Structures are given as structure tokens and as C-alpha cells.
């Protein structure tokens, strides 16, 4: 049985270890297995329900996932998708996502599930252990700051599948399965990226981040002793820093003590890549 984690001590976010190829493979496989298990349980009417990604319904979201895993089947397919040209105001991944969804618009739910089953495991292996010739490539990114293909393959892909599973659970009113080992580690890597983005925003100050729930924990962010504390449900936090909640909604769901101004300024317009 899983129990809510209550941290007895506060860890420094900068001490969170980065992943490696073996752990990345494990995280991707678990994220994919749980995603497929969820979409196999959906009722026909669930597939047309709107999601927190407001331009997408559930079918669109699953089509995006199928297309995402297809991008990892070969260099040829990756290049084909990744050279999609963004429209004005789009992020690079927006154009890729649009292509993935457009190409699967007429696919049935069974088609999308079968595609994920057929290619998902092989792609997870490729992302973890393959594409070695290009994993070193890194480019500026408007959300991530500077994004390497290794980080995309080892961290972002499993995070994306995890987050979209949460999106679909919320949209279809299904329970969100969590374990400390898997969901807690996905969230730790989100906290690590969050801490990197907050470093300059805190201006030498420190804060305590408390995330409640099975996948949560308590972390110190910044160099100085904490001048403020923010507490949120761990799933709400991920919804917030991914941009699915507005700033106002995120702050409404947070419990802040200490220097409220410091917290509010630090988290305003903060986005983490998913």
C-alpha cells in the first residue's frame, strides 16, 4: 500500500541526482505501461472529452503520444517530424505536435492503442540507449533555456507521457495511479528543473518547497536560508508549472508563509518543459 510521504528533513533541490540511461529506460517503460493501461480503460465517450491542453481532446492527446513515440523509431522519422516549421508564435514542439495529431485524425482509439503497443517499447529503448550520435546536440529553447537531445530523450519524454496520463485522468474522471518509486522520481526531476529556473529569480534568497502527496517531498531552493515557504499538492504543482493552471489559479491553490512577495515574484510566468 502506498502512503503519503511526509518529509522529516528538508533536502536541497540541487542535491537531486540526475538520471542515467538505465533509470531513464525504466521510467519511460513504466510511464508508457500506465498510459496504455489507462487509455485501454476509457469509455467511447471519453475520447472526445476536452483536456487541460485546451486545443486538444483526449483523442488528440493520445494521437500526440503515438506520434511522439513514432518519432523515436528511427533517425529518418525523427528528422521528418523535427523539421516541421512552426507558425508565427508557435514553439518548435507545437508544429511537431500538430503534425502528429493531423496525421492520426482519422485513427480509431484501437488504432492509436495498437500503434503505441507496437512501437512504444522499442522507442523507449532507442531514447535510452540509442541515437548516440546526436544526444550531445543542444539548442536554445524558449521554455527550457538550453535543451539537449539527451535531456529530451531521458527526462522530457517520460515526463510528457506522465503528464498526459494525468491530463486524461482529470478529463475522464479516472483515478491517477501513483507510486513513490515512479511518480516520486518523475516529480523529483521536475523539482530539479524548477530549481534551476528559480535560481536567478530568487536573487540570492532561499525558499522551501513542500509538495504533499505520494509523489511529493520537501526541498530547499536557493543559496540562503529559506525566507518563505510554498506548499502545494504535488499534482497541482505539476499542473501549475506546466502552464495548465493560470498564475492566479496556481497561487490560489498554494499555501504561502514568510515572504509572500518573494514567492509570488519567483513563480510568476514560470514554466517548466513537459
N, C-alpha and C positions, 0 to 999 in steps of 0.2 A: 504494500500500500504506500502511495506517495503522501508525504506530509509537507505542509507549508514550511519553507525554510525561514528560520529566524536567525540572523547572523549574530553571533555572540561578540564578534570583533569586527572592526571596520578595516577592510583591505584597501590598499592603494590601487586605483584603477590601472595605473601604469605597470603594476606587477602582474596583470593578467597576461598569461602566456599566449603567444601567437600560435596558430595551428600549424600542422605539418601535413604532408601528403596522406599519411595513413589515417589520421583523425579526420581530415577533410573528406576522404572517401567514406568513412563511417557515417559522418554527419549527412552527407549527400544521400547515401542509401537509406538512412532512417527517415530523412525528410521526404524522400520520394515514396517510400513504402507507406508512410502515414497519409501522404497526399492521395495516393491511389486508393487506399482503403476508404478515405473519406468520400471521394467522388463516386466510387462504386456504390456507396450507400445513399446517394442523392435520389430524391423522387423526381419524376419527369418535370414537374413544375418548378423545381429548384433551379434548373439550368437557365431559366430566363429571369431570375431574380437579380435586382441591382446589387452592386457591391460598393465598398468604400472607395474603390477606384472608379469614380463616378461615370467615366465614359464606357465602362465595361459591365456586362452582366456576368453571371457565373460561367456561361459557355465561353465568352470571350477570354475570361481569366484562365480557364483550362486550355484553351487554344494557344494562348501565350506560353503557358508552361510546356505544352507539347512542342511548340516551335522553338522554345529555348533549349530543350533537350536535343532537338534535331540539330541545332547549331553546333553541338559538340560531337556530332558523329564523324566529322571529317574536316580537314583544313578547307576543302572546297566549299562545303556548306557554310562553314563559319565565315569565310570571306564573302560569300554571296549575301549572307544576312547582314554582316557588319559594314558592308559598303552601301547600305540603304541611306539615301540622302535625306537628312532632316529638313522639314519645312521651317520657315522662319519662326523662331520662338520655341522650337522643339529641342529637347535633349537628344543626343545621338541614339540613346536606347528607345526613345519614343518612336522613331522611324522604324527601328528593328521590330519593336512590339507590334506596330501597325501592320507590318508585312506578315508577321506570324499569324495574326488574327485574320487578316484578309484572306490568306491562303487556306484557312481552315473554316471559313464562314459557313460552308455547306456540309461540314462534317457532323455526323451524329455524335451524341455523347459516347456511344460504344466505340465509334471510330477513334475518338480522342483518347479514350482509356486504353484501347489496344495499341495506339501509337506510343503512348508513354510506357506501356509494358514492354513493347518490342525494343525500344531504343534506350530507355532510361538507365538501365544498369551499365550498359556499355559506355554511355556518355559520362556517367559518374566516374567510371574508371579512367576514361580519357582525360577528364578535367583534373583528376587527382594525380595521375601518373604520366599522362601523355602531353602532347603539344609542348614538349620541352624546348623546341627551337624558338618559341615565341613567348614563353612565360615571363621572360625578363622584360618584355616590352611594356612601357608605361607612358601614359599620356595625361595631359591636364584634363580635369573633369570638373564641370560646374558644381557638382554636389560633393564628390569625393575629394576634390582638391587635386590629387595626383593619383591616378588609378593604374595599377599594374594588372596585366592579364593573370598573373598568379593570384592576386587578391580577388579578382573577379571569379576565377575558377575555384579557388579553395574556400572562399568565405561568402561572396555575394550570391552565388548560385544556390547554395543550400539555404541561405537566409531568405532569398526570394521565394523559394518553394515553401518554406516555413511560414512566411508572412501571408502568402496567398492561401495557405490552408486556414489560417486564422480568419482571413477575409471571407472565405467561403463558409466557414463555420458560423460567423456572425450573420452572414446574409441568409443562410438556410436554417438558422436556429439549431445547429448541431453542436454537441459538446466538443470542446477543444482538448484533445488528449495531450497530456503533459507528463514528462518525467524530468527529474532533476538532471540526470545524466545528459540527455539530448537537448531539451529545451533550455535548461540552465546554461549549457555551453554555448548554444546559439546566442542567448542573451548576453553572456559574458563578452562575446566578440562584438556585439553591438555596443556595450558599455565601453569597450576599448576604443572603438571608433568615435564614440561620443566624447570621450575624454580628450582625444586628440583634437577634436574640433573646438572643444571648450577652452583649451589651453590659452589661446590668445584672448578669448572673450573675458576670462576671469581676471585679467590684468594683475597677476601675481597673488590673487586671493584664492582661497580654497572653499570647497563646498562638500557636503555629504549627500550622496545619492542613495536613497533607500527604495528598493523595489520589492514589493510584497508579492507573495505567491510562490508556487512550487519552483518556478524558474528564476526567482529573484535573488536578492542579496543586498549587501551594504558596501559601498565603496567611497573612498575619499578621492576627490578630483581636485587637482591644483597643488601648488607647492606649499602654500601656507596652511596653518591650522584652519579648519573649516569656520567660516563666518556665517554660514547659512546651511540649511538642510531642506531638501526636497524629497517628499515621499509620494510614490505613486504605485498603483497596481502595475505589475510587470508587463502585462499585455497592453494596458492602456499606454504605458510608456513607449512601447514599440510602435503602437498606432500613432502616437503623437510625433515621435522623432522621424517617422517615415513620411510625415506630412499629411496623414489621413485625418487627423484632428486639426482644426484651426488652432492658432496660438491661444485664443481665448478659451476654447474648449479644453485644451491641454492644461492650462493654468487652473481652470475650474475643477479639474479632477485631481490636482496636486495639492498636497498639504505642505505649506512652506513655513519654516520658522527661522528666526535670525534675520539676516539682511535680505529682506524680500526684494528690494531693488536689484541686488546683485543677481539673484536667481532669475528674475523676470528679464533682465537685460541679457543674461547668458543664453537663455533658451529662446529668445525672440528670433524668429526666422531661422532657427536651427534645423537643418535637415541632415539625416544620415542616409547613406545609399543602401537600398534594398534590392 
